[in-house]
Amino acid sequence: MWDWKLNICAILAICLIHNGNALSRIDPLVDSKVGLIRGLRASDGDYSMFMGIPYATVNESNPFGPSIPHPGFEDTFEAYDDSAICPQLEEFGNTIVGTLDCLHLNVYVPNTANSRNQLPVLVWIYGGGFTIGYSGRHVYGPKYLVQHNVVLVTLNYRLGPYGFMCLDTPDIPGNQGLKDQQTALRWVKNNIEAFGGDPNKITIFGESAGGASVDYQLTYGKEKLFDQVILQSGVGLCPWALKVPDESAVIKIAGHLGLPTTDVSEAVEFLAQSDVELVIAATTELDIRFKPCVEKEFEGVERFIYDYPANIKNVNVRNVPILMGYNSDERLAWYEHLTPEEYAKLNPFFEALEESFIFESEEYLKEMEAELRHFYIGDEKFSEDVKEGLVRFSSDHSFNYPVMRTLNKYLDSGAKNIYYYLFFYDGDRNFVKERLNITSPGAIHADEISYFFDVSFMDQTPTPEDQLIIDRVTTLWTNFAKYGNPTPEVTELLPVQWPVVTKDQLNYLYIDTELKVQKRNFKSRIALWNLFYKINQKYEIGYRDDDE
């Protein structure tokens, strides 16, 4: 019988009939601070599932504004359904789905958890460019992680216009999705003990926009809602992770849906009353991307991102263990299937610099563009012949160097326990390569996800090589959650000691069929970007020189 904390008040026994035999299943009932929550015993492992627990609600009169913490349950909440999804153009079926009744989370608890054996907690924040994503088992099946005796929480947060509309007004200041995450983290901090989780050993982790979200929670959060962080292929300094507010976006969407206006308030009021699917459809058709933003300060209004990440010199990380890194070929998918005609139309160096800098003149922009182009592809024209150089450039600009800058910022802020990795493994379960039929070698953006989570549509039994990677990375990550150290001891499974990063020793773990400790990955490329930013820092969007 499940030995929950003393505040467990009941257990419901249900008999299932299978092949004529009665099989006993015990469904746990938890007495949390928000009320009674009944879950399900899992059928694929020794754990229970509490799914679709609402942690907040959306204000119907202002769906683009902050959410409201859920008041709790008068009757027992049946936590059986993980299908809630926030409004979006869903990536697998390419259909518009979701409702605003989506601010739910899922808690997966090993049977070993109880009041005398509180387990470390991992809280997952999904990626998807702040535009797509959801927390259900369709992608984020829990069994690989919970088998290591950790509690896993996955959460939904609002996306697109509902999560990241920034209007510089008290009602819609911006970053609602990040504030949703924070509300969920408060819920976990306050309630996870009832599930057998340790509220003083919480690690938040995420990939891509989820990694950037983790960085934002660490950098801008004012409460101690977690103890450790894991950032996979995403930080706040990534050029795609922050955007200058654009009021015209709201006017364009309203106009697309039949309300021609130049008044922002009128447009917002119209969209607040519009069907969410129509709003998402219009946003998609207009190719408008909503992202986190720097918020203005308003009296009585919670402000989350108060300055650009590049201006935040000191982060409170002195006692926070950090695990961070990225994949070997992050941006390969962007170039793999281009036709010769599409290659000829590329302008990636110019576009990347425009995304990140405001230079003093067009002439200087072209000069900087030429420097980067010569470094990565020489004098060659854009074609498949220079695909490798383009992948390296785009990966460095969008992921690799921002992660390195962030790592150095953490070091400068006094972080003592930073573990840095490069995921290189290219197997049969690489998440994006399998779906996009990419055959070039390397691990691309998000490929590692299916080695941490039991992805439902990857229903074939993992090969022995893939299973080894699953066992290794889930052990490394859960060791970190338990001990703040991914390799507390050398074992047959983990035959190397993963050392921390210091200012003098940029150690990293190379994760492939073999685990290796190496130093200074992509060192000539990183050195180039170090010099580039040193020369051009004052032109970086949002940069503020405190000495001026």
C-alpha distance (Angstrom), angle and dihedral (degrees) to the residues before:
residue distance angle dihedral
M1 . . .
W2 3.76 . .
D3 3.79 108.8 .
W4 3.80 101.2 -148.9
K5 3.79 126.4 172.3
L6 3.79 115.7 -69.4
N7 3.79 91.4 -94.2
I8 3.81 91.9 69.2
C9 3.74 101.3 114.4
A10 3.78 106.4 -174.3
I11 3.76 147.5 1.0
L12 3.76 125.2 -143.4
A13 3.81 115.6 -147.9
I14 3.77 116.9 -156.0
C15 3.77 126.0 -174.9
L16 3.76 117.7 -141.0
I17 3.77 121.2 -162.8
H18 3.81 114.8 -141.4
N19 3.82 123.9 169.3
G20 3.77 89.0 -17.7
N21 3.79 94.4 -56.3
A22 3.81 124.1 113.1
L23 3.79 110.5 -126.4
S24 3.80 118.8 -168.3
R25 3.77 118.2 -133.1
I26 3.77 122.5 -177.3
D27 3.79 116.0 -153.4
P28 3.80 113.1 -158.6
L29 3.78 122.8 -128.0
V30 3.80 115.3 -157.8
D31 3.79 126.3 -161.1
S32 3.81 102.5 -147.8
K33 3.79 130.1 172.2
V34 3.81 88.6 -96.3
G35 3.79 94.8 49.2
L36 3.78 142.0 -88.8
I37 3.81 115.8 -23.9
R38 3.79 122.2 -173.5
G39 3.79 119.7 -159.1
L40 3.80 139.2 -179.2
R41 3.76 133.9 -106.0
A42 3.80 109.5 -116.5
S43 3.78 118.9 -119.0
D44 3.82 95.6 -151.0
G45 3.80 101.8 53.5
D46 3.78 147.9 -4.2
Y47 3.77 98.2 -70.6
S48 3.79 142.5 89.1
M49 3.80 129.6 -123.9
F50 3.80 127.2 -140.4
M51 3.78 104.1 -175.4
G52 3.78 137.3 -177.2
I53 3.80 96.6 14.0
P54 3.83 107.9 169.5
Y55 3.78 112.1 -130.4
A56 3.82 98.1 171.3
T57 3.79 142.3 7.2
V58 3.79 131.5 -138.5
N59 3.80 120.2 -117.6
E60 3.81 103.1 -115.0
S61 3.80 92.7 -152.1
N62 3.82 91.8 51.2
P63 3.82 108.4 25.6
F64 3.81 90.3 165.3
G65 3.79 93.1 57.8
P66 3.79 135.0 76.0
S67 3.80 119.1 -50.2
I68 3.80 124.7 -122.3
P69 3.84 122.3 -122.0
H70 3.80 110.8 -106.9
P71 3.83 111.0 -103.4
G72 3.81 94.9 -137.2
F73 3.79 134.9 -115.9
E74 3.79 131.5 -58.4
D75 3.81 91.4 -172.3
T76 3.77 128.5 35.9
F77 3.80 111.2 -72.6
E78 3.80 113.1 -134.2
A79 3.81 102.9 -140.6
Y80 3.79 97.5 -164.6
D81 3.81 105.6 116.3
D82 3.82 126.8 74.8
S83 3.81 96.6 169.5
A84 3.83 97.9 103.4
I85 3.78 112.1 122.5
C86 3.79 130.1 176.8
P87 3.84 117.5 -122.2
Q88 3.81 111.9 -73.5
L89 3.79 147.3 120.8
E90 3.79 95.7 -89.5
E91 3.81 112.5 -133.1
F92 3.81 101.5 -140.7
G93 3.80 100.7 50.0
N94 3.82 95.3 21.8
T95 3.80 88.8 -133.4
I96 3.79 131.0 129.1
V97 3.78 109.5 -107.2
G98 3.77 141.7 156.9
T99 3.78 144.4 68.7
L100 3.79 134.4 -130.8
D101 3.81 88.9 -109.3
C102 3.78 87.0 83.4
L103 3.80 108.1 103.9
H104 3.78 94.0 113.6
L105 3.79 134.6 130.2
N106 3.79 135.8 -156.0
V107 3.81 126.2 -137.9
Y108 3.81 120.7 -160.0
V109 3.80 114.9 -168.7
P110 3.82 129.6 -171.9
N111 3.80 114.7 -129.4
T112 3.81 89.2 -117.8
A113 3.82 92.1 68.7
N114 3.80 116.4 106.5
S115 3.78 141.5 135.8
R116 3.80 91.9 -79.9
N117 3.81 93.9 42.3
Q118 3.78 107.2 43.8
L119 3.79 109.5 -179.0
P120 3.81 129.7 -143.0
V121 3.80 114.4 -97.8
L122 3.81 128.9 -131.3
V123 3.82 116.2 -164.7
W124 3.82 115.2 -163.5
I125 3.82 123.4 -151.1
Y126 3.80 111.4 -168.9
G127 3.79 126.6 -135.3
G128 3.77 130.5 -136.5
G129 3.78 107.1 134.4
F130 3.84 91.6 -79.5
T131 3.82 84.8 -73.9
I132 3.81 106.7 80.5
G133 3.79 138.4 21.8
Y134 3.79 143.5 92.2
S135 3.78 137.6 -161.9
G136 3.81 104.0 -122.8
R137 3.80 128.6 119.7
H138 3.81 92.6 -102.4
V139 3.80 85.6 91.0
Y140 3.80 105.7 -0.3
G141 3.79 103.9 54.2
P142 3.82 108.3 170.9
K143 3.79 106.7 -147.8
Y144 3.83 98.6 96.0
L145 3.79 92.4 56.8
V146 3.80 103.5 34.9
Q147 3.81 91.3 54.3
H148 3.82 85.1 72.9
N149 3.82 91.8 63.9
V150 3.78 99.5 -102.9
V151 3.79 128.8 125.6
L152 3.81 111.5 -119.6
V153 3.80 123.4 -154.0
T154 3.82 122.9 -173.6
L155 3.80 120.3 -173.0
N156 3.79 141.0 -166.9
Y157 3.79 123.4 -134.9
R158 3.80 131.2 179.7
L159 3.78 119.2 -89.5
G160 3.79 140.5 -164.7
P161 3.82 116.4 5.3
Y162 3.81 93.1 -9.8
G163 3.79 93.6 52.3
F164 3.77 104.4 32.1
M165 3.78 111.9 23.7
C166 3.82 104.8 136.6
L167 3.80 115.4 -166.6
D168 3.81 102.5 156.7
T169 3.80 90.0 -120.7
P170 3.83 129.8 121.4
D171 3.82 91.1 -115.2
I172 3.81 96.0 47.9
P173 3.82 107.4 21.8
G174 3.80 93.8 152.7
N175 3.81 141.4 -111.1
Q176 3.79 95.0 73.8
G177 3.81 89.6 152.6
L178 3.80 92.1 55.6
K179 3.80 89.5 48.0
D180 3.82 88.6 50.7
Q181 3.81 87.4 56.0
Q182 3.78 90.7 49.7
T183 3.81 91.3 50.7
A184 3.81 88.9 50.9
L185 3.81 90.8 50.1
R186 3.80 89.7 52.1
W187 3.81 88.0 51.9
V188 3.80 91.0 51.3
K189 3.80 92.6 47.0
N190 3.80 91.4 50.9
N191 3.81 100.2 40.2
I192 3.79 111.4 25.7
E193 3.81 93.6 89.1
A194 3.81 89.1 67.6
F195 3.82 88.2 60.7
G196 3.80 94.0 50.1
G197 3.81 95.3 -96.4
D198 3.79 124.3 134.5
P199 3.84 109.3 -116.7
N200 3.80 89.0 -161.1
K201 3.79 95.0 55.7
I202 3.80 106.0 55.0
T203 3.81 121.7 147.3
I204 3.80 119.3 -170.5
F205 3.80 117.4 -156.0
G206 3.77 137.1 174.0
E207 3.79 145.1 161.7
S208 3.82 129.9 -126.1
A209 3.83 105.9 -27.2
G210 3.79 85.0 7.5
G211 3.81 89.7 56.6
A212 3.81 90.2 48.3
S213 3.81 87.9 49.1
V214 3.80 90.5 53.4
D215 3.80 89.1 50.9
Y216 3.82 90.4 49.6
Q217 3.81 91.8 49.0
L218 3.80 89.6 50.9
T219 3.81 95.5 43.7
Y220 3.81 101.1 41.0
G221 3.81 105.8 22.0
K222 3.80 113.9 108.7
E223 3.81 98.6 -166.8
K224 3.80 128.6 72.1
L225 3.79 97.5 -117.4
F226 3.82 97.2 145.2
D227 3.78 139.9 21.2
Q228 3.81 107.0 -149.1
V229 3.81 138.0 22.1
I230 3.80 139.1 -148.1
L231 3.81 119.4 -164.7
Q232 3.80 117.4 -168.0
S233 3.83 117.1 -170.4
G234 3.76 96.0 -31.7
V235 3.82 142.0 78.9
G236 3.78 136.1 159.9
L237 3.81 91.5 -99.5
C238 3.81 92.5 62.6
P239 3.82 106.1 115.7
W240 3.81 91.8 -126.9
A241 3.83 94.1 51.8
L242 3.82 99.8 76.1
K243 3.78 133.6 38.3
V244 3.79 136.2 -171.9
P245 3.85 109.2 -112.1
D246 3.81 113.7 -100.5
E247 3.80 116.5 -164.2
S248 3.81 91.0 -173.2
A249 3.81 90.0 70.5
V250 3.80 91.3 69.9
I251 3.81 91.7 48.3
K252 3.81 91.0 49.3
I253 3.82 92.9 51.0
A254 3.80 92.2 47.9
G255 3.80 90.4 48.8
H256 3.79 90.8 49.4
L257 3.80 88.8 54.5
G258 3.81 93.8 49.7
L259 3.80 107.2 -86.3
P260 3.80 111.4 109.3
T261 3.80 105.9 -163.1
T262 3.78 142.3 138.4
D263 3.80 93.2 -155.8
V264 3.83 113.0 100.6
S265 3.80 94.2 -159.2
E266 3.79 91.5 51.8
A267 3.80 91.0 48.6
V268 3.81 92.4 49.5
E269 3.81 92.6 48.7
F270 3.81 89.6 50.5
L271 3.80 93.5 48.6
A272 3.81 92.5 45.9
Q273 3.80 88.1 61.0
S274 3.81 94.9 41.7
D275 3.78 124.7 99.9
V276 3.80 109.0 -90.0
E277 3.79 92.3 -131.4
L278 3.80 90.8 55.7
V279 3.80 90.8 50.0
I280 3.81 91.7 50.4
A281 3.82 90.9 45.5
A282 3.80 91.9 52.2
T283 3.80 92.2 46.1
T284 3.80 89.8 51.1
E285 3.80 95.4 45.5
L286 3.82 91.0 49.8
D287 3.83 90.5 45.6
I288 3.81 91.8 -129.5
R289 3.80 114.7 163.2
F290 3.78 120.3 -157.9
K291 3.80 116.0 -157.1
P292 3.80 139.3 166.0
C293 3.79 114.8 -69.7
V294 3.80 142.4 -171.0
E295 3.80 106.1 -92.9
K296 3.76 129.9 -140.5
E297 3.77 117.8 -122.9
F298 3.82 118.3 -106.4
E299 3.78 126.1 177.7
G300 3.79 111.3 -104.1
V301 3.81 93.8 8.3
E302 3.79 121.9 113.0
R303 3.80 109.7 -119.2
F304 3.79 118.6 -160.3
I305 3.83 112.4 174.1
Y306 3.80 103.3 36.6
D307 3.82 99.4 168.2
Y308 3.78 140.8 10.0
P309 3.82 113.4 -77.2
A310 3.82 90.7 -121.8
N311 3.81 88.7 63.8
I312 3.81 95.2 51.1
K313 3.79 102.3 94.9
N314 3.78 100.2 169.0
V315 3.79 123.0 46.1
N316 3.80 121.0 -177.1
V317 3.81 95.4 -114.4
R318 3.80 103.2 120.8
N319 3.81 92.2 114.7
V320 3.81 99.1 26.4
P321 3.82 118.5 104.1
I322 3.81 109.6 -140.7
L323 3.81 131.8 -162.1
M324 3.79 115.9 -172.3
G325 3.78 143.5 155.4
Y326 3.78 146.3 113.2
N327 3.80 145.0 -122.5
S328 3.78 127.3 -79.9
D329 3.83 99.1 -112.5
E330 3.80 105.6 20.2
R331 3.81 99.0 168.5
L332 3.81 100.6 37.1
A333 3.81 92.3 112.7
W334 3.80 91.0 62.9
Y335 3.82 91.7 63.6
E336 3.81 107.2 25.9
H337 3.81 100.3 91.4
L338 3.81 102.6 29.3
T339 3.79 118.2 133.8
P340 3.84 121.1 -132.2
E341 3.80 88.3 -103.5
E342 3.80 91.5 53.0
Y343 3.80 91.7 48.3
A344 3.80 89.5 52.5
K345 3.81 90.4 56.4
L346 3.80 95.1 51.7
N347 3.78 121.7 118.5
P348 3.82 101.5 169.4
F349 3.80 100.5 149.8
F350 3.80 94.4 51.3
E351 3.81 93.0 43.8
A352 3.80 93.1 48.4
L353 3.78 92.9 52.0
E354 3.81 91.7 47.3
E355 3.80 88.2 52.6
S356 3.81 93.8 54.2
F357 3.82 108.8 26.8
I358 3.78 143.6 42.0
F359 3.79 103.6 -151.2
E360 3.80 125.0 -162.1
S361 3.80 93.2 -112.9
E362 3.78 143.7 4.1
E363 3.80 88.2 -114.7
Y364 3.79 92.6 58.3
L365 3.81 90.6 46.3
K366 3.80 89.8 55.6
E367 3.79 90.6 47.2
M368 3.83 91.4 54.3
E369 3.77 90.3 44.4
A370 3.80 90.4 54.9
E371 3.82 92.0 50.1
L372 3.80 92.5 54.5
R373 3.78 93.6 41.9
H374 3.81 92.8 52.5
F375 3.80 91.4 49.2
Y376 3.81 95.2 51.8
I377 3.83 105.3 31.7
G378 3.79 106.3 6.7
D379 3.79 113.7 -145.2
E380 3.79 94.6 -30.9
K381 3.78 123.8 127.6
F382 3.79 120.3 -117.2
S383 3.78 108.1 -84.3
E384 3.77 140.1 119.7
D385 3.82 87.3 -81.8
V386 3.82 89.2 74.0
K387 3.81 96.6 38.9
E388 3.79 92.5 115.0
G389 3.81 92.0 54.0
L390 3.81 91.8 47.1
V391 3.80 91.5 49.9
R392 3.79 90.2 51.0
F393 3.79 92.7 48.9
S394 3.80 95.6 46.8
S395 3.80 91.8 44.6
D396 3.79 92.4 49.4
H397 3.79 93.8 47.1
S398 3.80 97.7 43.4
F399 3.80 102.5 35.0
N400 3.79 122.3 -7.3
Y401 3.78 101.8 57.0
P402 3.84 95.7 38.7
V403 3.81 88.3 54.0
M404 3.81 90.1 49.4
R405 3.82 91.8 48.7
T406 3.78 89.5 50.7
L407 3.79 92.1 48.2
N408 3.80 89.9 53.2
K409 3.81 90.5 47.5
Y410 3.80 89.5 53.9
L411 3.81 90.2 49.6
D412 3.80 91.2 49.5
S413 3.82 88.2 50.6
G414 3.80 91.1 57.4
A415 3.82 103.2 -96.5
K416 3.79 109.2 164.1
N417 3.81 103.1 -178.1
I418 3.81 112.2 50.9
Y419 3.79 118.9 151.7
Y420 3.80 114.5 -165.0
Y421 3.83 125.7 -164.3
L422 3.80 144.3 -178.9
F423 3.82 114.6 -153.3
F424 3.80 108.4 -149.7
Y425 3.80 104.2 158.0
D426 3.80 116.5 128.8
G427 3.80 109.6 -171.0
D428 3.79 141.2 141.4
R429 3.82 93.5 -78.9
N430 3.80 100.3 52.7
F431 3.80 97.8 142.4
V432 3.81 103.1 -139.8
K433 3.80 100.2 25.1
E434 3.79 90.5 58.2
R435 3.81 93.4 50.1
L436 3.81 95.7 44.0
N437 3.82 96.3 39.9
I438 3.79 93.7 -122.6
T439 3.77 112.6 169.6
S440 3.81 103.1 176.5
P441 3.82 112.2 108.6
G442 3.78 123.0 -98.6
A443 3.80 140.8 61.0
I444 3.79 112.6 -79.3
H445 3.78 131.7 -161.1
A446 3.84 112.3 -50.9
D447 3.82 93.3 2.0
E448 3.81 92.0 124.5
I449 3.82 94.5 60.9
S450 3.81 95.6 85.8
Y451 3.81 91.6 56.8
F452 3.81 91.0 57.5
F453 3.80 98.4 38.9
D454 3.77 134.4 43.4
V455 3.81 98.3 -118.5
S456 3.80 106.2 -153.4
F457 3.79 98.2 -142.2
M458 3.82 92.3 51.1
D459 3.79 89.3 77.7
Q460 3.80 99.7 157.7
T461 3.78 117.6 103.6
P462 3.82 108.3 -99.4
T463 3.78 115.6 -104.2
P464 3.82 115.4 -112.2
E465 3.84 88.6 -103.9
D466 3.82 92.4 51.1
Q467 3.80 91.8 44.4
L468 3.80 89.9 54.5
I469 3.82 90.1 54.5
I470 3.82 90.5 46.8
D471 3.79 90.8 51.3
R472 3.78 93.3 45.3
V473 3.79 101.1 47.0
T474 3.80 94.9 41.3
T475 3.81 89.4 49.5
L476 3.81 91.5 48.8
W477 3.81 93.2 48.3
T478 3.81 95.5 44.0
N479 3.81 91.9 44.8
F480 3.80 86.0 55.6
A481 3.81 89.9 50.3
K482 3.80 90.8 50.1
Y483 3.80 102.6 39.1
G484 3.81 108.1 12.0
N485 3.82 84.3 -116.2
P486 3.84 123.5 87.3
T487 3.82 93.3 -153.6
P488 3.81 108.6 34.5
E489 3.80 86.6 160.4
V490 3.79 137.4 10.9
T491 3.80 112.9 -108.4
E492 3.78 138.3 168.3
L493 3.81 88.8 -96.5
L494 3.82 93.6 45.2
P495 3.81 103.7 31.2
V496 3.82 96.4 171.3
Q497 3.78 134.1 63.1
W498 3.81 110.7 -122.7
P499 3.83 105.8 -140.5
V500 3.79 124.6 -152.3
V501 3.79 123.3 -108.9
T502 3.78 119.2 -104.1
K503 3.78 130.9 -179.7
D504 3.79 88.6 -103.4
Q505 3.80 99.2 38.5
L506 3.80 116.6 46.4
N507 3.80 94.9 -168.4
Y508 3.78 121.2 176.6
L509 3.79 137.3 175.4
Y510 3.79 114.9 -119.0
I511 3.82 105.2 -147.7
D512 3.80 113.8 -156.8
T513 3.80 135.7 109.7
E514 3.79 82.2 -51.1
L515 3.80 124.9 40.3
K516 3.80 113.5 -133.2
V517 3.79 134.4 174.6
Q518 3.78 110.7 -136.4
K519 3.80 138.3 163.7
R520 3.80 134.0 -120.6
N521 3.80 104.8 -4.2
F522 3.81 117.0 -151.0
K523 3.80 86.3 6.5
S524 3.83 99.4 169.2
R525 3.81 91.3 47.7
I526 3.80 93.0 47.0
A527 3.82 89.7 47.0
L528 3.81 89.5 54.4
W529 3.81 91.9 52.9
N530 3.79 92.0 45.6
L531 3.79 88.7 57.1
F532 3.80 93.2 41.4
Y533 3.81 92.7 54.8
K534 3.78 92.5 42.7
I535 3.80 89.4 57.2
N536 3.80 96.7 39.3
Q537 3.79 105.0 30.6
K538 3.81 93.2 114.9
Y539 3.81 89.7 60.0
E540 3.80 95.0 53.5
I541 3.80 111.5 118.4
G542 3.79 109.1 -98.0
Y543 3.79 95.2 9.2
R544 3.79 114.8 153.2
D545 3.80 122.7 -168.7
D546 3.81 105.9 -147.2
D547 3.81 90.4 -165.5
E548 3.79 94.2 60.5
